[in-house]
């Protein structure tokens, strides 16, 4: 009985070593090979995506590389957006795209938030085809929770450290109520939030 147990352990150890060797060989063969760079980005280039393409039929948002002076969409040229703002690009059912521009500010909320204090709650009921962008920033040493419900199957939840900015596209209205809540998690926060109508 003891010899069978020893044989089983030896077999298991041998199979483990074999699996590790095969995995290592695969890992090395799949690794990219070093070589000369074909093109180098300038040292000042910011490669982080800040523009998002939103499909109104599914609500899916995908990052688009940061625009230079102009960005080409479907062989068209469109003007560059403000450098510190997000760009919302709507993809129509036929595949055409268009950059949504701000029409007007629907509402603006400026409040001082403190932990344990009441939440600031705003809402809108976008009709079909209405597009908005929620822009949130705060000043102070605080951290603010931003919660948006009613923009699809999932609720949007983010924590915003004061000094930063958060832009949330609310596109392809369906007539459902969209609720935005702002709550201080810690520290003092002077909230500056606005809902912008896009066209």
Backbone bond lengths (Angstrom), bond angles and torsions (degrees), N, CA, C in turn:
res aa  C-N    CA-C-N  psi(-1)  N-CA   C-N-CA  omega(-1)  CA-C   N-CA-C  phi
1 X - - - 1.439 - - 1.522 111.22 -
2 X 1.368 116.52 -42.59 1.454 120.99 -179.01 1.519 110.57 -67.07
3 X 1.335 117.59 -35.69 1.456 119.75 -179.19 1.528 110.46 -70.50
4 X 1.321 118.15 -36.06 1.469 121.19 176.57 1.523 110.39 -64.49
5 X 1.320 116.82 -40.44 1.462 121.56 178.98 1.530 109.93 -65.18
6 X 1.352 116.35 -41.76 1.463 120.87 178.15 1.527 110.29 -64.33
7 X 1.340 116.62 -41.46 1.472 120.57 178.74 1.532 110.73 -63.77
8 X 1.333 116.81 -39.18 1.468 120.96 178.64 1.518 111.83 -64.94
9 X 1.330 116.01 -41.25 1.465 119.76 178.34 1.520 110.73 -66.72
10 X 1.320 117.47 -40.59 1.463 121.32 179.04 1.532 110.08 -63.60
11 X 1.326 116.19 -42.17 1.467 120.19 177.86 1.524 110.65 -62.79
12 X 1.334 116.93 -43.79 1.464 121.00 179.11 1.525 110.87 -63.57
13 X 1.317 117.86 -42.33 1.467 121.38 177.87 1.524 110.50 -63.62
14 X 1.336 117.45 -41.53 1.460 121.26 178.95 1.517 111.86 -63.71
15 X 1.337 117.28 -42.80 1.468 120.75 178.22 1.528 111.24 -65.54
16 X 1.330 117.79 -37.01 1.459 121.46 178.06 1.520 110.65 -63.22
17 X 1.334 117.34 -45.41 1.462 121.72 178.56 1.521 109.81 -62.85
18 X 1.322 117.85 -42.07 1.458 121.59 178.93 1.529 110.73 -62.08
19 X 1.338 117.73 -44.20 1.467 121.49 178.63 1.521 111.11 -61.98
20 X 1.322 117.32 -41.37 1.466 120.92 177.88 1.526 111.24 -64.06
21 X 1.326 117.83 -42.09 1.461 120.94 179.22 1.526 111.22 -64.86
22 X 1.330 117.35 -43.93 1.474 120.37 178.07 1.524 111.22 -64.38
23 X 1.320 117.00 -42.22 1.466 120.41 178.58 1.519 111.50 -63.10
24 X 1.325 116.52 -41.38 1.466 121.29 178.29 1.523 110.83 -63.41
25 X 1.332 117.15 -42.93 1.466 120.90 179.38 1.529 110.47 -63.80
26 X 1.329 116.55 -41.98 1.472 119.29 178.41 1.515 110.48 -64.40
27 X 1.328 116.37 -43.54 1.467 121.65 -177.75 1.536 109.91 -59.56
28 X 1.325 116.66 -43.46 1.461 120.05 -179.79 1.527 111.86 -68.48
29 X 1.323 117.50 -37.94 1.468 119.23 -179.75 1.526 111.70 -72.00
30 X 1.321 117.83 -28.70 1.459 120.87 -179.21 1.524 112.82 -85.82
31 X 1.318 118.92 -12.67 1.464 122.26 -177.72 1.519 110.09 -70.20
32 X 1.331 118.09 142.95 1.467 120.55 177.37 1.529 110.26 -66.90
33 X 1.307 115.34 144.11 1.457 120.88 -179.59 1.517 109.31 -89.27
34 X 1.334 117.62 134.89 1.470 119.17 177.13 1.508 110.36 -68.33
35 X 1.317 115.43 146.83 1.448 120.67 179.29 1.504 109.69 -167.59
36 X 1.321 117.96 -177.20 1.461 119.99 -179.29 1.530 110.26 -69.34
37 X 1.303 115.65 144.38 1.462 121.66 178.34 1.514 109.06 -73.63
38 X 1.332 116.36 138.36 1.464 119.64 179.89 1.514 111.41 -82.40
39 X 1.333 117.07 -32.58 1.460 120.36 175.99 1.510 107.58 -155.59
40 X 1.283 115.65 145.15 1.462 120.13 -179.30 1.517 108.85 -113.87
41 X 1.313 115.67 137.82 1.461 119.98 176.14 1.520 108.22 -79.59
42 X 1.328 118.36 145.66 1.448 119.52 177.25 1.529 110.35 -60.74
43 X 1.324 115.61 150.94 1.468 120.40 -176.28 1.520 111.82 -60.94
44 X 1.327 117.94 -26.33 1.454 120.12 -177.33 1.524 112.64 -88.67
45 X 1.334 118.13 -1.29 1.465 120.50 -176.59 1.521 110.41 -69.46
46 X 1.318 115.78 134.61 1.461 121.95 175.85 1.517 106.40 -102.81
47 X 1.330 116.89 109.74 1.459 120.96 -173.75 1.521 112.79 -92.22
48 X 1.319 118.76 1.01 1.458 121.36 -178.71 1.528 109.60 -72.18
49 X 1.343 117.93 132.66 1.459 119.32 178.38 1.520 110.54 -71.08
50 X 1.330 116.62 134.38 1.458 120.34 177.73 1.517 110.21 -125.77
51 X 1.312 117.06 -10.68 1.449 121.37 179.13 1.521 108.06 -104.01
52 X 1.321 115.72 146.51 1.459 120.36 -177.76 1.505 109.24 -127.32
53 X 1.307 116.53 138.51 1.464 122.57 174.83 1.522 106.24 -102.31
54 X 1.340 116.49 125.55 1.459 121.90 -175.74 1.519 109.08 -115.95
55 X 1.319 116.23 126.82 1.454 122.71 176.52 1.526 107.35 -91.17
56 X 1.360 119.28 112.90 1.468 120.24 -174.78 1.524 113.98 -66.82
57 X 1.334 118.04 -23.78 1.463 118.48 -178.24 1.526 111.52 -75.72
58 X 1.344 117.30 -31.83 1.465 119.95 -179.11 1.513 112.88 -110.25
59 X 1.347 117.57 -19.28 1.450 121.08 -176.95 1.511 112.97 79.57
60 X 1.349 117.40 4.67 1.457 121.65 -178.33 1.526 109.89 -73.76
61 X 1.338 116.13 132.64 1.461 121.68 177.85 1.514 108.67 -114.27
62 X 1.347 115.95 130.53 1.459 121.42 178.73 1.518 108.83 -124.16
63 X 1.352 118.07 141.13 1.462 119.68 178.95 1.518 110.98 -69.61
64 X 1.329 115.79 143.83 1.454 123.71 176.30 1.525 105.62 -117.50
65 X 1.347 119.65 137.53 1.470 119.79 -179.72 1.515 111.49 -55.36
66 X 1.321 115.55 148.94 1.461 122.30 -178.00 1.522 110.38 -57.06
67 X 1.313 115.70 137.70 1.457 121.80 -178.19 1.522 110.90 -77.67
68 X 1.317 115.28 149.07 1.456 120.25 171.96 1.516 107.68 -88.25
69 X 1.291 117.22 -131.93 1.461 118.43 177.13 1.524 110.46 -69.78
70 X 1.306 115.78 -39.98 1.453 121.09 177.69 1.513 107.35 -137.41
71 X 1.323 116.24 158.46 1.450 120.43 176.65 1.525 107.53 -126.17
72 X 1.323 117.04 139.10 1.458 121.02 -178.98 1.517 109.22 -93.39
73 X 1.324 116.56 126.29 1.457 122.74 175.93 1.515 107.47 -127.85
74 X 1.337 115.08 117.58 1.470 120.10 -179.88 1.530 111.06 51.08
75 X 1.326 116.58 47.04 1.464 123.17 178.18 1.525 113.03 61.50
76 X 1.332 117.45 21.48 1.461 120.94 174.20 1.515 107.60 -113.14
77 X 1.310 117.87 158.28 1.452 122.11 176.26 1.530 107.48 -110.18
78 X 1.317 115.12 134.72 1.460 119.62 177.97 1.517 107.73 -126.31
79 X 1.331 117.71 151.51 1.455 119.47 -178.29 1.519 111.55 -68.69
80 X 1.292 114.82 154.15 1.457 122.38 178.64 1.522 109.64 -70.64
81 X 1.326 116.15 145.19 1.455 121.57 178.04 1.524 109.75 -83.59
82 X 1.330 115.69 173.67 1.450 120.31 175.88 1.527 108.22 -56.96
83 X 1.339 119.09 140.26 1.456 120.40 -172.98 1.526 114.78 -65.30
84 X 1.313 119.13 -27.92 1.462 120.84 -177.08 1.521 112.96 -103.67
85 X 1.299 118.60 17.99 1.459 122.27 -178.28 1.510 110.41 -121.77
86 X 1.311 115.95 154.12 1.456 120.18 175.31 1.521 108.88 -77.98
87 X 1.319 115.60 160.52 1.455 121.75 176.73 1.517 106.97 -119.26
88 X 1.325 116.75 132.21 1.460 121.03 177.22 1.519 107.25 -106.68
89 X 1.327 115.21 122.31 1.465 121.69 -179.67 1.514 107.05 -112.71
90 X 1.330 116.46 122.27 1.455 120.91 -179.09 1.516 109.71 -96.43
91 X 1.333 115.80 132.30 1.459 122.10 177.04 1.523 107.12 -103.05
92 X 1.325 116.13 117.28 1.464 121.22 -179.15 1.527 109.98 -76.69
93 X 1.341 116.39 168.46 1.463 121.14 -179.67 1.521 112.93 -59.85
94 X 1.345 117.40 -31.56 1.462 120.49 -179.29 1.534 112.80 -85.23
95 X 1.339 117.58 3.50 1.456 121.34 177.11 1.517 114.78 95.24
96 X 1.338 117.63 -10.03 1.458 119.14 178.35 1.530 109.29 -72.19
97 X 1.317 115.07 153.83 1.461 120.49 -178.39 1.509 110.38 -123.32
98 X 1.331 114.76 155.56 1.453 119.34 173.62 1.522 108.60 -153.03
99 X 1.322 114.63 145.05 1.454 121.26 177.70 1.526 107.62 -82.78
100 X 1.326 116.40 128.30 1.456 120.55 178.48 1.525 109.29 -85.11
101 X 1.317 116.59 131.12 1.461 123.39 -179.64 1.526 109.49 -105.65
102 X 1.330 116.70 155.10 1.456 120.06 178.45 1.521 110.29 -75.55
103 X 1.323 115.74 130.57 1.452 122.35 177.32 1.522 110.09 -91.44
104 X 1.321 116.22 -55.10 1.467 121.18 -179.20 1.527 109.38 -163.35
105 X 1.318 115.65 166.79 1.459 121.25 176.98 1.533 107.31 -89.78
106 X 1.334 116.96 120.30 1.463 122.52 -179.30 1.525 109.83 -72.97
107 X 1.322 116.34 -48.32 1.462 121.41 174.39 1.511 109.62 -152.37
108 X 1.322 114.68 157.68 1.466 121.22 176.87 1.516 107.71 -134.82
109 X 1.315 115.99 134.02 1.469 121.85 -178.64 1.516 108.71 -121.19
110 X 1.340 115.17 122.94 1.462 121.56 173.91 1.520 106.78 -123.73
111 X 1.324 115.56 114.97 1.463 120.96 -176.27 1.515 109.82 -144.59
112 X 1.317 115.76 154.37 1.467 120.67 171.90 1.514 107.54 -96.01
113 X 1.342 115.75 124.59 1.457 121.77 -179.46 1.521 109.68 -109.32
114 X 1.332 116.21 139.33 1.462 121.75 175.00 1.521 108.25 -132.76
115 X 1.340 116.84 149.54 1.469 119.83 178.69 1.527 110.22 -59.19
116 X 1.314 116.34 136.73 1.456 121.81 -178.53 1.517 113.28 83.45
117 X 1.330 117.22 -10.44 1.463 121.23 178.35 1.513 110.68 -80.99
118 X 1.326 116.22 174.04 1.472 119.07 -179.06 1.530 111.73 -68.96
119 X 1.306 115.00 149.36 1.465 121.30 176.39 1.525 109.00 -76.95
120 X 1.311 116.08 150.98 1.461 121.42 171.25 1.521 106.08 -94.34
121 X 1.337 116.59 126.92 1.461 121.54 -177.01 1.523 108.46 -124.65
122 X 1.333 116.42 127.47 1.469 122.57 174.37 1.515 107.02 -128.86
123 X 1.330 116.25 157.14 1.460 119.37 -179.68 1.517 110.97 -148.82
124 X 1.325 113.84 160.82 1.460 122.08 177.73 1.527 106.75 -150.30
125 X 1.325 115.99 150.11 1.465 120.81 176.83 1.539 107.34 -119.42
126 X 1.341 116.67 87.85 1.463 118.95 -178.00 1.530 111.40 -71.32
127 X 1.305 115.84 133.55 1.463 119.77 174.95 1.528 108.11 -81.91
128 X 1.321 115.57 168.65 1.464 120.45 -176.35 1.529 109.81 -55.52
129 X 1.316 115.12 128.28 1.457 120.71 178.90 1.520 114.26 92.86
130 X 1.333 118.51 -11.47 1.461 120.62 177.25 1.521 109.43 -71.57
131 X 1.305 116.52 138.22 1.454 122.67 179.56 1.523 109.11 -128.30
132 X 1.318 115.74 136.34 1.457 121.79 -179.65 1.517 110.00 -135.62
133 X 1.329 115.65 163.81 1.454 122.60 169.28 1.521 106.60 -132.44
134 X 1.328 115.88 124.53 1.455 121.74 175.14 1.522 106.62 -92.11
135 X 1.333 116.30 121.48 1.456 121.77 -179.51 1.525 107.78 -115.67
136 X 1.347 115.92 122.78 1.466 121.25 -174.58 1.524 109.50 -127.23
137 X 1.327 115.92 133.51 1.459 121.57 171.53 1.523 107.14 -145.59
138 X 1.317 116.43 167.05 1.460 119.72 176.43 1.516 109.47 -153.12
139 X 1.320 114.75 156.54 1.461 122.12 176.89 1.518 107.94 -117.20
140 X 1.319 116.21 153.14 1.450 120.67 -179.61 1.510 110.10 119.65
141 X 1.338 115.64 -163.82 1.461 120.32 -178.20 1.520 111.99 -108.93
142 X 1.324 117.25 18.96 1.454 121.39 -172.23 1.510 115.40 -95.27
143 X 1.322 112.73 179.83 1.453 124.16 176.50 1.523 106.44 -131.79
144 X 1.329 117.32 126.58 1.464 122.46 -174.07 1.524 109.92 -116.54
145 X 1.338 116.38 132.41 1.461 121.47 172.97 1.527 108.06 -87.15
146 X 1.335 116.07 129.85 1.458 122.57 177.66 1.518 106.49 -113.78
147 X 1.337 116.92 119.01 1.460 122.20 -178.75 1.522 108.24 -123.55
148 X 1.333 115.84 126.91 1.464 121.45 179.20 1.519 107.26 -125.49
149 X 1.324 117.16 122.22 1.459 120.99 178.19 1.527 109.11 -119.66
150 X 1.332 115.29 153.02 1.459 120.73 178.14 1.512 114.02 95.22
151 X 1.351 118.38 11.15 1.472 119.99 -179.79 1.518 111.63 -107.25
152 X 1.305 117.02 24.32 1.458 121.42 -179.92 1.503 109.88 143.91
153 X 1.320 115.17 -160.65 1.454 120.34 -178.33 1.519 112.59 -71.28
154 X 1.334 117.19 -32.31 1.454 121.17 -176.23 1.513 110.95 -105.56
155 X 1.321 115.64 150.67 1.455 121.08 174.25 1.527 107.92 -88.07
156 X 1.333 116.91 137.42 1.462 121.92 178.73 1.524 107.90 -85.25
157 X 1.333 117.04 125.74 1.473 122.43 179.26 1.515 108.52 -135.38
158 X 1.325 115.61 125.20 1.461 120.65 176.11 1.521 108.77 -144.23
159 X 1.321 115.41 152.31 1.459 122.01 171.81 1.519 106.92 -105.42
160 X 1.323 117.04 129.04 1.461 122.83 -178.17 1.518 108.78 -114.25
161 X 1.322 116.59 119.72 1.464 121.71 175.60 1.528 107.29 -80.65
162 X 1.318 116.74 133.80 1.463 120.32 -178.70 1.520 110.06 -58.47
163 X 1.318 115.00 139.71 1.456 122.58 -173.90 1.517 110.70 105.58
164 X 1.321 117.58 -17.75 1.459 122.34 178.49 1.521 110.97 -100.57
165 X 1.323 116.15 179.68 1.459 121.71 178.30 1.520 108.69 -138.54
166 X 1.312 115.53 147.21 1.454 122.14 -179.64 1.515 108.27 -131.79
167 X 1.338 117.18 127.95 1.463 122.72 175.78 1.515 108.26 -116.49
168 X 1.325 116.86 126.83 1.456 122.66 -178.20 1.525 108.63 -120.76
169 X 1.354 118.52 116.17 1.469 119.06 175.73 1.524 110.65 -74.79
170 X 1.328 115.89 132.24 1.467 122.75 175.24 1.523 104.36 -121.46
171 X 1.343 116.25 89.27 1.463 120.38 -171.21 1.518 111.30 -117.22
172 X 1.325 114.23 160.42 1.465 120.91 176.20 1.507 112.41 64.32
173 X 1.327 116.65 57.00 1.457 121.21 -178.68 1.517 112.81 -53.13
174 X 1.339 115.44 147.68 1.463 120.24 -179.01 1.528 112.25 -124.11
175 X 1.328 117.59 4.80 1.451 120.72 -177.58 1.511 113.29 90.42
176 X 1.353 117.01 -5.44 1.456 121.14 177.78 1.526 109.52 -80.67
177 X 1.312 116.42 151.26 1.457 121.95 178.44 1.523 110.28 -71.37
178 X 1.321 117.33 129.05 1.459 123.29 175.45 1.520 106.69 -108.12
179 X 1.332 115.30 123.27 1.460 120.52 -177.60 1.526 109.85 -114.72
180 X 1.344 115.64 134.33 1.456 122.56 179.36 1.526 108.62 -117.44
181 X 1.347 117.00 126.62 1.468 122.34 -179.52 1.519 108.58 -121.60
182 X 1.328 115.17 139.62 1.454 122.17 178.87 1.525 107.52 -127.33
183 X 1.344 116.72 122.22 1.457 122.15 -175.78 1.527 108.75 -133.19
184 X 1.335 117.14 133.75 1.469 120.69 175.26 1.518 109.22 -75.23
185 X 1.317 116.35 127.16 1.463 121.19 177.42 1.520 109.68 -90.06
186 X 1.334 115.28 -44.09 1.462 119.18 176.06 1.526 108.84 -156.57
187 X 1.329 115.55 155.17 1.462 121.53 177.71 1.517 112.48 70.99
188 X 1.331 114.91 177.68 1.467 121.77 178.86 1.524 108.78 -90.12
189 X 1.319 117.00 138.36 1.461 121.71 -179.26 1.519 109.88 -138.88
190 X 1.333 115.89 123.99 1.462 121.38 172.37 1.522 106.78 -95.23
191 X 1.320 115.63 101.78 1.459 123.20 -174.87 1.520 111.12 -74.17
192 X 1.324 116.31 139.04 1.459 123.20 170.75 1.526 106.14 -134.97
193 X 1.335 116.75 99.85 1.452 121.76 -178.88 1.515 109.26 -122.55
194 X 1.309 116.27 144.19 1.467 119.75 176.67 1.511 110.02 -147.05
195 X 1.313 114.38 147.08 1.455 121.79 176.23 1.516 106.91 -107.03
196 X 1.335 115.91 121.48 1.456 121.94 -177.10 1.513 110.14 -108.17
197 X 1.310 117.11 131.68 1.464 121.39 175.22 1.531 107.19 -81.75
198 X 1.341 115.29 134.27 1.458 121.10 179.32 1.521 109.48 -111.37
199 X 1.321 116.33 149.40 1.465 120.55 175.58 1.502 110.05 -130.98
